[in-house]
């Protein structure tokens, strides 16, 4: 009889996961850019928030959450980042957050992904489940943005083009 050890096989590396996430972020950036300025801040359907508010949520969660994971310093969740109702400023904030994500990601050790954390002092889960939430939440809101773009007669970026 053959005995096997309980050995875990890694399906994806941390570098590949970051690349996957950044592919989604690049696609979301193109979705933001596709919006006419006024519609980005004002267009809604069925009681949903304007896409600009959804993007502010994403900006409030991703880079600050990753910073907390990397540094262990807890800060309150803040979705009210000054942008002067200018899409260009939000795109600038998006690019800055992308750089921050790359910086903090490199500070997270592989073994940390299994640790339990409490992000923003209130959301408990593992590091990996928190990162998956960041990605899933972005995909969810980008999908809402795609509905808005289509309702405005604008073809959204191809969902599979994450480069």
C-alpha positions as CSV (number, residue, x, y, z in Angstrom):
1,X,0.0,0.0,0.0
2,X,1.3,3.4,-1.0
3,X,1.2,6.3,1.5
4,X,1.0,9.8,0.4
5,X,1.8,12.9,2.5
6,X,-0.7,15.6,2.8
7,X,1.0,18.0,0.5
8,X,-0.6,21.1,-0.9
9,X,0.0,22.0,-4.5
10,X,-0.1,25.6,-5.4
11,X,-2.4,26.4,-8.3
12,X,-1.4,30.0,-8.8
13,X,1.5,32.1,-7.5
14,X,1.1,35.3,-5.7
15,X,2.7,37.1,-8.7
16,X,0.1,35.5,-11.0
17,X,-2.7,36.6,-8.7
18,X,-1.4,40.1,-8.6
19,X,-1.2,40.1,-12.4
20,X,-4.8,38.8,-12.6
21,X,-6.0,41.5,-10.3
22,X,-4.1,44.2,-12.1
23,X,-5.7,43.0,-15.4
24,X,-9.1,43.6,-13.8
25,X,-8.0,47.0,-12.6
26,X,-6.8,47.9,-16.1
27,X,-10.2,46.9,-17.5
28,X,-12.1,48.9,-14.9
29,X,-9.9,51.9,-15.7
30,X,-10.9,51.6,-19.4
31,X,-14.6,51.4,-18.3
32,X,-14.2,54.6,-16.2
33,X,-12.5,56.3,-19.1
34,X,-15.4,55.3,-21.5
35,X,-18.0,57.3,-19.5
36,X,-18.9,60.8,-20.6
37,X,-17.9,63.2,-17.7
38,X,-21.5,64.1,-16.7
39,X,-22.9,60.6,-16.9
40,X,-20.0,59.2,-14.8
41,X,-21.2,61.4,-11.9
42,X,-24.9,61.5,-12.5
43,X,-26.3,58.5,-14.5
44,X,-28.2,55.9,-12.6
45,X,-30.6,53.1,-13.3
46,X,-33.0,51.4,-10.9
47,X,-31.8,53.1,-7.8
48,X,-28.2,52.1,-8.2
49,X,-25.5,54.7,-7.3
50,X,-23.7,56.6,-10.1
51,X,-20.6,54.7,-11.3
52,X,-18.4,57.4,-9.8
53,X,-19.6,56.5,-6.3
54,X,-19.0,52.8,-7.0
55,X,-15.4,53.6,-8.1
56,X,-14.9,55.6,-4.9
57,X,-15.9,52.5,-3.0
58,X,-13.3,50.5,-4.9
59,X,-10.6,53.2,-4.3
60,X,-11.5,53.2,-0.6
61,X,-11.1,49.5,-0.2
62,X,-8.4,48.0,-2.5
63,X,-5.1,49.9,-1.9
64,X,-6.0,50.9,1.7
65,X,-7.0,47.3,2.5
66,X,-3.8,46.0,1.0
67,X,-1.8,48.5,2.9
68,X,-3.4,47.3,6.1
69,X,-2.6,43.7,5.2
70,X,1.1,44.6,4.5
71,X,1.7,46.9,7.4
72,X,-0.7,45.8,10.0
73,X,-1.8,49.4,10.6
74,X,-5.6,49.6,10.8
75,X,-7.3,52.7,9.4
76,X,-11.1,53.4,9.0
77,X,-12.7,52.7,5.7
78,X,-12.9,55.9,3.7
79,X,-14.8,56.1,0.4
80,X,-14.8,59.9,0.4
81,X,-11.6,60.8,-1.4
82,X,-11.5,64.4,-2.8
83,X,-11.8,64.4,-6.6
84,X,-13.6,67.7,-7.4
85,X,-16.2,65.9,-9.6
86,X,-13.5,65.4,-12.2
87,X,-13.2,62.1,-14.0
88,X,-9.5,62.9,-14.8
89,X,-8.8,63.2,-11.0
90,X,-10.5,59.9,-10.3
91,X,-8.4,58.3,-13.1
92,X,-5.3,59.8,-11.4
93,X,-6.4,58.4,-8.1
94,X,-7.0,55.0,-9.8
95,X,-3.5,55.0,-11.2
96,X,-2.0,56.0,-7.9
97,X,-3.9,53.2,-6.2
98,X,-2.6,50.7,-8.8
99,X,1.0,51.8,-7.9
100,X,0.2,51.4,-4.2
101,X,-1.2,47.9,-4.7
102,X,2.1,46.9,-6.4
103,X,4.1,48.4,-3.6
104,X,2.2,46.8,-0.8
105,X,1.8,43.5,-2.6
106,X,5.5,43.0,-2.6
107,X,5.6,43.4,1.2
108,X,3.2,40.5,1.8
109,X,4.8,37.2,2.5
110,X,3.2,34.1,1.0
111,X,2.4,32.5,4.3
112,X,0.4,35.6,5.3
113,X,-2.3,34.7,2.8
114,X,-3.7,32.0,5.2
115,X,-3.8,34.4,8.2
116,X,-7.0,35.7,9.7
117,X,-7.3,39.5,9.7
118,X,-10.0,42.1,10.5
119,X,-9.8,44.7,7.7
120,X,-10.7,48.3,8.6
121,X,-11.3,47.0,12.1
122,X,-14.5,45.3,11.1
123,X,-14.3,42.7,8.2
124,X,-12.9,39.4,9.4
125,X,-11.5,36.8,7.0
126,X,-8.3,35.5,5.7
127,X,-5.9,37.6,3.7
128,X,-6.6,35.6,0.6
129,X,-10.4,35.9,1.1
130,X,-10.0,39.7,1.5
131,X,-8.0,39.9,-1.7
132,X,-10.7,37.8,-3.5
133,X,-13.3,40.2,-2.1
134,X,-11.4,43.2,-3.5
135,X,-11.4,41.5,-7.0
136,X,-14.9,40.2,-6.8
137,X,-16.3,43.5,-5.7
138,X,-14.6,45.3,-8.5
139,X,-16.0,42.9,-11.1
140,X,-19.5,43.3,-9.6
141,X,-19.3,47.1,-9.8
142,X,-17.7,47.1,-13.2
143,X,-20.6,45.0,-14.4
144,X,-23.0,47.7,-13.1
145,X,-20.9,50.3,-15.0
146,X,-21.2,48.2,-18.2
147,X,-25.0,48.3,-17.8
148,X,-24.8,52.1,-17.5
149,X,-22.5,52.4,-20.5
150,X,-24.8,50.3,-22.7
151,X,-27.8,52.3,-21.5
152,X,-25.9,55.4,-22.7
153,X,-25.4,53.8,-26.1
154,X,-21.6,53.2,-25.4
155,X,-20.0,49.9,-26.1
156,X,-18.0,48.9,-23.0
157,X,-14.5,47.5,-23.2
158,X,-14.4,43.8,-23.9
159,X,-14.7,42.0,-20.6
160,X,-12.0,39.5,-21.5
161,X,-9.4,42.0,-22.5
162,X,-7.5,42.5,-19.2
163,X,-4.2,43.9,-20.5
